[in-house]
Amino acid sequence: MASNNKKFLKEIAITLIAVVATYVFFTYGLQVVLGTSVPVAVVESNSMYPTLKVGDIIIVKGVEPSQIRVGDIIVFSSKEVYPGITVVHRVIGIYYENGEYMFRTKGDNNLLPDPCCVLGNEVKGIVIYDIPYLGYVTIFFQSYPSSFVFLLLILVIVLALIPTKRNKE
């Protein structure tokens, strides 16, 4: 009996390590691979509708400001435009003054452009891919954080109980 408990605890530990390793990769590994502090984000407003919809997950690649073109969708955090918010809008104009790039942006679904230009150093990257609907999971867990812990606990237990080749022998 003690041997079974030991095996069970070992399986839980292995599963927890796998879950943590996956989390670390998606949190930090993608930052390195994609060259941005915001490699993955969830669309939370309709400002880019119909191109991007609430609940879409976007994949963001870091780029130099000189590589950004009119029509690119950029992710930025600006002290002037929308303080404290990470924004996803399309570039509609590019300016270069005093050795610095500035971008005029606008949400596809917004009537007017953003009130100020975004500085090149405020750009996190450009959107290279989007996955529809999957972001609703993140939105749900942000609204109900305790449900994430509960779901993670259930997942660890279920994965630990799934028979493996080693357990069948």
Phi and psi in degrees as GROMACS dihedral restraints (atoms count N, CA, C in turn):
[ dihedral_restraints ]
;  ai    aj    ak    al  type     phi  dphi    fc
    3     4     5     6     1   -64.0    20    10
    4     5     6     7     1   -32.9    20    10
    6     7     8     9     1   -65.0    20    10
    7     8     9    10     1   -39.6    20    10
    9    10    11    12     1   -65.3    20    10
   10    11    12    13     1   -41.4    20    10
   12    13    14    15     1   -63.5    20    10
   13    14    15    16     1   -39.7    20    10
   15    16    17    18     1   -64.2    20    10
   16    17    18    19     1   -43.5    20    10
   18    19    20    21     1   -62.6    20    10
   19    20    21    22     1   -42.3    20    10
   21    22    23    24     1   -62.5    20    10
   22    23    24    25     1   -46.3    20    10
   24    25    26    27     1   -64.7    20    10
   25    26    27    28     1   -36.3    20    10
   27    28    29    30     1   -64.9    20    10
   28    29    30    31     1   -42.6    20    10
   30    31    32    33     1   -63.9    20    10
   31    32    33    34     1   -40.1    20    10
   33    34    35    36     1   -63.5    20    10
   34    35    36    37     1   -43.8    20    10
   36    37    38    39     1   -62.2    20    10
   37    38    39    40     1   -44.3    20    10
   39    40    41    42     1   -62.8    20    10
   40    41    42    43     1   -42.2    20    10
   42    43    44    45     1   -64.3    20    10
   43    44    45    46     1   -43.4    20    10
   45    46    47    48     1   -61.1    20    10
   46    47    48    49     1   -42.0    20    10
   48    49    50    51     1   -62.0    20    10
   49    50    51    52     1   -42.0    20    10
   51    52    53    54     1   -63.7    20    10
   52    53    54    55     1   -41.8    20    10
   54    55    56    57     1   -64.7    20    10
   55    56    57    58     1   -44.3    20    10
   57    58    59    60     1   -65.7    20    10
   58    59    60    61     1   -41.5    20    10
   60    61    62    63     1   -62.6    20    10
   61    62    63    64     1   -41.3    20    10
   63    64    65    66     1   -62.9    20    10
   64    65    66    67     1   -44.2    20    10
   66    67    68    69     1   -60.9    20    10
   67    68    69    70     1   -46.0    20    10
   69    70    71    72     1   -62.0    20    10
   70    71    72    73     1   -41.8    20    10
   72    73    74    75     1   -61.6    20    10
   73    74    75    76     1   -48.3    20    10
   75    76    77    78     1   -70.8    20    10
   76    77    78    79     1   -25.7    20    10
   78    79    80    81     1   -83.5    20    10
   79    80    81    82     1   -45.8    20    10
   81    82    83    84     1  -111.0    20    10
   82    83    84    85     1   -37.5    20    10
   84    85    86    87     1   -61.7    20    10
   85    86    87    88     1   -43.7    20    10
   87    88    89    90     1   -66.5    20    10
   88    89    90    91     1   -30.2    20    10
   90    91    92    93     1   -60.5    20    10
   91    92    93    94     1   -41.6    20    10
   93    94    95    96     1   -72.0    20    10
   94    95    96    97     1   -47.6    20    10
   96    97    98    99     1   -61.7    20    10
   97    98    99   100     1   -43.5    20    10
   99   100   101   102     1   -94.3    20    10
  100   101   102   103     1    -5.8    20    10
  102   103   104   105     1    68.2    20    10
  103   104   105   106     1    37.7    20    10
  105   106   107   108     1  -150.7    20    10
  106   107   108   109     1   153.4    20    10
  108   109   110   111     1   -77.9    20    10
  109   110   111   112     1   -10.7    20    10
  111   112   113   114     1  -127.6    20    10
  112   113   114   115     1    75.0    20    10
  114   115   116   117     1   -76.6    20    10
  115   116   117   118     1   -25.4    20    10
  117   118   119   120     1  -136.5    20    10
  118   119   120   121     1   135.6    20    10
  120   121   122   123     1  -144.7    20    10
  121   122   123   124     1   160.6    20    10
  123   124   125   126     1  -110.9    20    10
  124   125   126   127     1   131.9    20    10
  126   127   128   129     1   -73.2    20    10
  127   128   129   130     1   125.0    20    10
  129   130   131   132     1  -119.4    20    10
  130   131   132   133     1     6.0    20    10
  132   133   134   135     1  -142.2    20    10
  133   134   135   136     1   169.7    20    10
  135   136   137   138     1   -94.2    20    10
  136   137   138   139     1    15.5    20    10
  138   139   140   141     1   -64.0    20    10
  139   140   141   142     1   -24.4    20    10
  141   142   143   144     1  -106.2    20    10
  142   143   144   145     1    12.7    20    10
  144   145   146   147     1   -64.3    20    10
  145   146   147   148     1   139.6    20    10
  147   148   149   150     1   -91.1    20    10
  148   149   150   151     1    -1.5    20    10
  150   151   152   153     1   -61.7    20    10
  151   152   153   154     1   -50.1    20    10
  153   154   155   156     1  -124.4    20    10
  154   155   156   157     1   138.2    20    10
  156   157   158   159     1  -117.6    20    10
  157   158   159   160     1   157.0    20    10
  159   160   161   162     1   -53.3    20    10
  160   161   162   163     1   133.4    20    10
  162   163   164   165     1    94.7    20    10
  163   164   165   166     1    -8.4    20    10
  165   166   167   168     1   -75.4    20    10
  166   167   168   169     1   143.1    20    10
  168   169   170   171     1   -98.8    20    10
  169   170   171   172     1   132.7    20    10
  171   172   173   174     1  -112.3    20    10
  172   173   174   175     1   144.3    20    10
  174   175   176   177     1  -104.0    20    10
  175   176   177   178     1   129.5    20    10
  177   178   179   180     1  -118.3    20    10
  178   179   180   181     1   135.1    20    10
  180   181   182   183     1  -114.0    20    10
  181   182   183   184     1   130.2    20    10
  183   184   185   186     1   -69.1    20    10
  184   185   186   187     1   137.7    20    10
  186   187   188   189     1  -140.6    20    10
  187   188   189   190     1   159.8    20    10
  189   190   191   192     1   -73.7    20    10
  190   191   192   193     1   145.1    20    10
  192   193   194   195     1   -52.9    20    10
  193   194   195   196     1   -32.5    20    10
  195   196   197   198     1   -67.8    20    10
  196   197   198   199     1   -15.8    20    10
  198   199   200   201     1   -89.9    20    10
  199   200   201   202     1   -11.1    20    10
  201   202   203   204     1   -78.4    20    10
  202   203   204   205     1   137.9    20    10
  204   205   206   207     1  -122.2    20    10
  205   206   207   208     1   157.1    20    10
  207   208   209   210     1   -58.4    20    10
  208   209   210   211     1   133.4    20    10
  210   211   212   213     1   102.2    20    10
  211   212   213   214     1   -20.3    20    10
  213   214   215   216     1   -67.1    20    10
  214   215   216   217     1   147.7    20    10
  216   217   218   219     1   -97.9    20    10
  217   218   219   220     1   120.8    20    10
  219   220   221   222     1  -111.5    20    10
  220   221   222   223     1   156.9    20    10
  222   223   224   225     1  -111.8    20    10
  223   224   225   226     1   128.9    20    10
  225   226   227   228     1  -147.5    20    10
  226   227   228   229     1   158.9    20    10
  228   229   230   231     1  -126.9    20    10
  229   230   231   232     1   113.3    20    10
  231   232   233   234     1  -119.4    20    10
  232   233   234   235     1   135.1    20    10
  234   235   236   237     1   -71.0    20    10
  235   236   237   238     1   -25.3    20    10
  237   238   239   240     1   -93.7    20    10
  238   239   240   241     1   -41.1    20    10
  240   241   242   243     1   -75.1    20    10
  241   242   243   244     1   -65.4    20    10
  243   244   245   246     1  -137.9    20    10
  244   245   246   247     1    85.9    20    10
  246   247   248   249     1   -56.4    20    10
  247   248   249   250     1   133.4    20    10
  249   250   251   252     1    78.8    20    10
  250   251   252   253     1     5.2    20    10
  252   253   254   255     1  -123.0    20    10
  253   254   255   256     1   137.7    20    10
  255   256   257   258     1   -86.4    20    10
  256   257   258   259     1   126.8    20    10
  258   259   260   261     1  -117.4    20    10
  259   260   261   262     1   145.7    20    10
  261   262   263   264     1  -121.7    20    10
  262   263   264   265     1   105.5    20    10
  264   265   266   267     1  -139.8    20    10
  265   266   267   268     1   164.1    20    10
  267   268   269   270     1   -88.4    20    10
  268   269   270   271     1   142.3    20    10
  270   271   272   273     1   -78.5    20    10
  271   272   273   274     1   124.3    20    10
  273   274   275   276     1  -114.9    20    10
  274   275   276   277     1    -6.1    20    10
  276   277   278   279     1  -163.0    20    10
  277   278   279   280     1   146.6    20    10
  279   280   281   282     1  -128.8    20    10
  280   281   282   283     1   134.2    20    10
  282   283   284   285     1  -128.4    20    10
  283   284   285   286     1   148.4    20    10
  285   286   287   288     1  -131.5    20    10
  286   287   288   289     1   109.4    20    10
  288   289   290   291     1  -134.7    20    10
  289   290   291   292     1   137.6    20    10
  291   292   293   294     1    51.3    20    10
  292   293   294   295     1    38.8    20    10
  294   295   296   297     1    76.3    20    10
  295   296   297   298     1    14.4    20    10
  297   298   299   300     1  -130.8    20    10
  298   299   300   301     1   137.3    20    10
  300   301   302   303     1   -83.1    20    10
  301   302   303   304     1   142.7    20    10
  303   304   305   306     1  -134.7    20    10
  304   305   306   307     1   142.9    20    10
  306   307   308   309     1  -123.6    20    10
  307   308   309   310     1   128.9    20    10
  309   310   311   312     1   -87.1    20    10
  310   311   312   313     1   129.2    20    10
  312   313   314   315     1  -126.8    20    10
  313   314   315   316     1   161.5    20    10
  315   316   317   318     1  -159.8    20    10
  316   317   318   319     1   138.7    20    10
  318   319   320   321     1   -72.9    20    10
  319   320   321   322     1   138.6    20    10
  321   322   323   324     1   -56.2    20    10
  322   323   324   325     1   -31.6    20    10
  324   325   326   327     1   -95.8    20    10
  325   326   327   328     1     0.7    20    10
  327   328   329   330     1   -91.0    20    10
  328   329   330   331     1   146.0    20    10
  330   331   332   333     1   -73.2    20    10
  331   332   333   334     1   -36.1    20    10
  333   334   335   336     1  -119.4    20    10
  334   335   336   337     1   154.1    20    10
  336   337   338   339     1   -64.6    20    10
  337   338   339   340     1   164.6    20    10
  339   340   341   342     1   -62.5    20    10
  340   341   342   343     1   151.0    20    10
  342   343   344   345     1   -66.5    20    10
  343   344   345   346     1   -25.2    20    10
  345   346   347   348     1  -135.1    20    10
  346   347   348   349     1   162.2    20    10
  348   349   350   351     1   -76.8    20    10
  349   350   351   352     1   152.3    20    10
  351   352   353   354     1   -95.6    20    10
  352   353   354   355     1   130.6    20    10
  354   355   356   357     1   -77.0    20    10
  355   356   357   358     1   150.0    20    10
  357   358   359   360     1   -55.2    20    10
  358   359   360   361     1   -38.0    20    10
  360   361   362   363     1   -76.3    20    10
  361   362   363   364     1    -4.8    20    10
  363   364   365   366     1   -94.2    20    10
  364   365   366   367     1    -7.9    20    10
  366   367   368   369     1   -82.0    20    10
  367   368   369   370     1   127.4    20    10
  369   370   371   372     1   -86.4    20    10
  370   371   372   373     1   -28.0    20    10
  372   373   374   375     1   159.0    20    10
  373   374   375   376     1  -174.1    20    10
  375   376   377   378     1  -111.8    20    10
  376   377   378   379     1   149.8    20    10
  378   379   380   381     1   -75.7    20    10
  379   380   381   382     1   125.1    20    10
  381   382   383   384     1  -111.1    20    10
  382   383   384   385     1   -14.6    20    10
  384   385   386   387     1  -163.5    20    10
  385   386   387   388     1   150.2    20    10
  387   388   389   390     1  -135.8    20    10
  388   389   390   391     1   146.1    20    10
  390   391   392   393     1  -117.3    20    10
  391   392   393   394     1   111.5    20    10
  393   394   395   396     1   -65.2    20    10
  394   395   396   397     1   144.4    20    10
  396   397   398   399     1    69.6    20    10
  397   398   399   400     1   -26.7    20    10
  399   400   401   402     1   -62.0    20    10
  400   401   402   403     1   -25.6    20    10
  402   403   404   405     1   -68.8    20    10
  403   404   405   406     1   -16.0    20    10
  405   406   407   408     1   -60.2    20    10
  406   407   408   409     1   -30.3    20    10
  408   409   410   411     1   -61.5    20    10
  409   410   411   412     1   -47.1    20    10
  411   412   413   414     1   -63.2    20    10
  412   413   414   415     1   -44.2    20    10
  414   415   416   417     1   -59.3    20    10
  415   416   417   418     1   -41.9    20    10
  417   418   419   420     1   -61.4    20    10
  418   419   420   421     1   -48.3    20    10
  420   421   422   423     1   -68.7    20    10
  421   422   423   424     1   -26.9    20    10
  423   424   425   426     1   -69.4    20    10
  424   425   426   427     1   -34.7    20    10
  426   427   428   429     1   -75.3    20    10
  427   428   429   430     1   -33.9    20    10
  429   430   431   432     1  -130.7    20    10
  430   431   432   433     1    74.5    20    10
  432   433   434   435     1   -61.7    20    10
  433   434   435   436     1   -31.9    20    10
  435   436   437   438     1   -66.7    20    10
  436   437   438   439     1   -26.1    20    10
  438   439   440   441     1   -67.2    20    10
  439   440   441   442     1   -28.4    20    10
  441   442   443   444     1   -65.9    20    10
  442   443   444   445     1   -45.2    20    10
  444   445   446   447     1   -62.6    20    10
  445   446   447   448     1   -43.1    20    10
  447   448   449   450     1   -61.9    20    10
  448   449   450   451     1   -46.6    20    10
  450   451   452   453     1   -64.2    20    10
  451   452   453   454     1   -41.4    20    10
  453   454   455   456     1   -62.0    20    10
  454   455   456   457     1   -42.4    20    10
  456   457   458   459     1   -62.1    20    10
  457   458   459   460     1   -44.8    20    10
  459   460   461   462     1   -62.2    20    10
  460   461   462   463     1   -43.3    20    10
  462   463   464   465     1   -60.7    20    10
  463   464   465   466     1   -44.2    20    10
  465   466   467   468     1   -62.4    20    10
  466   467   468   469     1   -43.8    20    10
  468   469   470   471     1   -65.8    20    10
  469   470   471   472     1   -45.5    20    10
  471   472   473   474     1   -62.3    20    10
  472   473   474   475     1   -45.9    20    10
  474   475   476   477     1   -63.4    20    10
  475   476   477   478     1   -34.6    20    10
  477   478   479   480     1   -71.2    20    10
  478   479   480   481     1   -28.1    20    10
  480   481   482   483     1   -85.0    20    10
  481   482   483   484     1   -16.2    20    10
  483   484   485   486     1   -66.3    20    10
  484   485   486   487     1   125.6    20    10
  486   487   488   489     1   -64.6    20    10
  487   488   489   490     1   138.7    20    10
  489   490   491   492     1  -113.8    20    10
  490   491   492   493     1   171.4    20    10
  492   493   494   495     1   -57.1    20    10
  493   494   495   496     1   -40.6    20    10
  495   496   497   498     1   -62.3    20    10
  496   497   498   499     1   -39.7    20    10
  498   499   500   501     1   -71.2    20    10
  499   500   501   502     1   -27.8    20    10
  501   502   503   504     1   -75.7    20    10
  502   503   504   505     1   -23.5    20    10
